[in-house]
Amino acid sequence: MVFDLAKCDGCRDCTKACTKMHFVPPMQEWIKVYEVEDNQAAGSYFLPRTCMHCDNPPCVRGCPVGATYKRTDGIVMMDQDRCIGCRNCIAQCPYSARFFNWGEPPHTPEEMKAAYSVEHNYPHRKGVVEKCIMCPEMLRMGMLPACADTCKMGAIYFGDEFEDAVTNGKGETMQFSKIAETGAGFRLMEELGTEPRVYYLPPVNRKYPSPEEKHMHDATKA
Amino acid sequence: MNERETKLLKTIDMSGLGFRAWVAFLVSVLLWGVFAYSRQLRFGLIETGMRDQISWGLYISNFVFFIGISHAGTLISAILRVTDAGWRTPITRMAEGITVVALCIGGSMVLVDLGRPDRALNLFRYGRIQSPIVWDVLSVGTYLTGCILYFYLPLIPDLGIVAARPDIGGFRRGLYRALSLGWIGSPKQWRLLEKAISIMAVAIIPLAISVHTVVSWIFAMTLRPGWDSSIFGPYFVVGAIYSGAAAVVLAMCLLRRIFHLEDYLKPVHFRNLGLLLLSFSMLYLYFNVNEYLTLGYKVRGPEKVLLDRLFYGDYAPYFWVVAFVGVLLPMVLMMLVLGPKRYRDFTVPGLGVASFMAIIGAWAKRYLIVVPTLSSPFLPIQGVPKEWSHYAPSWVEWSITAAAFAAFLLLYTLLAKTFPVVSIWETRETGEPAELAPARRSHTVRNELGAGGPDHRAAGLRITVERAGCTGARRCEGREGPATDHHLDGLAGAEAGGRAARGRRQDRSSRRRNPALLSRYQAAVLPLGCGKRQQAQGIADPRDCRLGAVEGCQRPAAGLPGGQLRTEDLARPAGVRRAGHRR
């Protein structure tokens, strides 16, 4: 997965689409858009954060029962049938990408219609850990994950690194190695050695108002 | 049963109003906690103050705290046992009791923290050895098993004593008899027991150190600022021993007052343990300085956020109160009551107060290790309401915490009610008779040997004496003086039997030429011959035989046939060892 930060305008449509598709319980944002500022001099930018699907995942290392595991296609998966709710993975994850069902999650009839499957992780249960699982049931159908599919700005690209092709919601397909190389792609907290599978292209030549401008605009509108 | 034993066994008969009220109070707190937990089971951990950002809280702090307290006992009593510190004997039982109980409570705190306790068995069905949680299950489980054994083994002779009490009811007599595993105090049993205790004492030390190291690894194996530290293992172990030693001192203060154990828990015990506690408080201070200075000097990004909050941010009041109340004040107080002669009178209450402060500080410190780190993640906490980004324990958590402490005190009270809080056989004075079972042939000898018991070599020696026809007279032992002919003869004969029985272990002839050992040997061997002469002189009770009381005992020996005798048997004769006990 590649996030082109130059294109992200912080609209949070991705979060809404994800929540809708997975019936994500309230207070959880499997894809969360942060507003970050690297230092005082630098301006702020939006930073969407999914699960990083690390190649060296601390959560998988720490799970005592193998409830979270790495699939051969690279997805870090979550088995709600096995999770004991010790929350060690939450402590382990440096990206705050894991959530816990503290109480019984509110259910919708639509959610309850489906039988539980590890590929969509709902109906949700009390006392287990939840996370972004990169929509395996969409991938099975050859479709983009909900967030990438929804992004109007085309900021979210998804693809298989071995095919070297990533596609965004606008249908634009790029050569992964090329955009990562020319765009100086980076990964979050590289220094922790988690080997994330999510790349970011830096927010250069923004195609949208910066967060400050957006806040000002919102304020004047109000 | 003599007066001393009756007094030590008094705790078993606790049934007064005060005792009942105390138990009722503890049980009601516990029941309130059970009610709180039932709510948590029904509605989930939403009943707690924990949320996604701060996903561990009071329960995990309690877990670390109780596992720390558990180092009290076993480690201290095992180290003292291994180093053969004679003054430990009145303390070990109560210290080991703390360990067993604290481990049970600590372990259950993890279960309380689980989101799905119904699936706890998955830890065994699907356990993965890569996970620090599984390390914890294994090490705490092993440690608990070891501690129960280590608590139980030295208890067996006392159980035998209790079972032999005439005034004990049928059910309890049966219970004690069953638990004492047929203990009659025979030399073979003593030998086995002493060997088992020695093995456990040695084995339990690495176990205790590993268990708290592994607890620290739950934190240190993460990438989080403040936890990602290579000294967390020893830092936790030292903190654990510090809090554990404080728990022992506090328990000693309380039990001494409640059960009037002033004869056993003397100022010297407090002084010795106080010095241990003081040195561990210094060691702990050193680790604290080391931990925070190495982080604070460099002020790296995520750690800077955490340290700012701890040193002068929202956690600063707690942090500094814990630093002063938990470490610095107790340290100064202990220096005062242990140092200048002027304040020696305050040693016991002073240490009690210091250890109480240390325990409170230890608990709060665990909280400060768990919570601030979780609330200072790498990515900023954004867009969540305050109650999701700030941890405040809910009433359910406080109730369960209170119940955990109540359960700790309740179990400890019940232990004190069931078993003698001071080990009877280990604190036995030299020469004090031990009466266990109804009379059997030469049982006096056996029990006398048994009373001297811990040293199976000495016991072995006496057996050989017994075989050679001597009835022992322990009263005489430990006196310096010349040997009589006759018992040397007896020993020489006995020695032949012992040699046949014991095989190759005895051939350490280098010891025979050791003059120091020979003099010790003389001291120990001396009294053993008296029996025959007593018999000859018609003295009925061998215990009445004292050096000087029987004429023949004072006749100087012609010479010491060292070559015929196994000094090895006497390397640690009971008399010499006991001198340490009286210290």
Interface residues (C-beta under 8 A of the other chain):
Chain A: M27 Q28 E29 K32 Y34 E35 V36 R49 P58 R61 G62 C63 P64 V65 G66 A67 R82 C83 I84 G85 C86 R87 N88 I90 A91 Q92 P94 Y95 S96 R98 F99 F100 N101 W102 G103 E104 K126 G127 V128 V129 M189 L192 T194
Chain B: F43 G44 L45 I46 E47 T48 M50 R51 D52 Q53 S55 W56 V110 D113 L114 G115 R116 R119 A120 N122 L123 R125 Y126 G127 R128 Q130 S131 P132 I133 V134 V137 I218 F219 M221 T222 L223 R224 L374 P377 F378 L379 P380 I381 Q382 G383 V384 W388
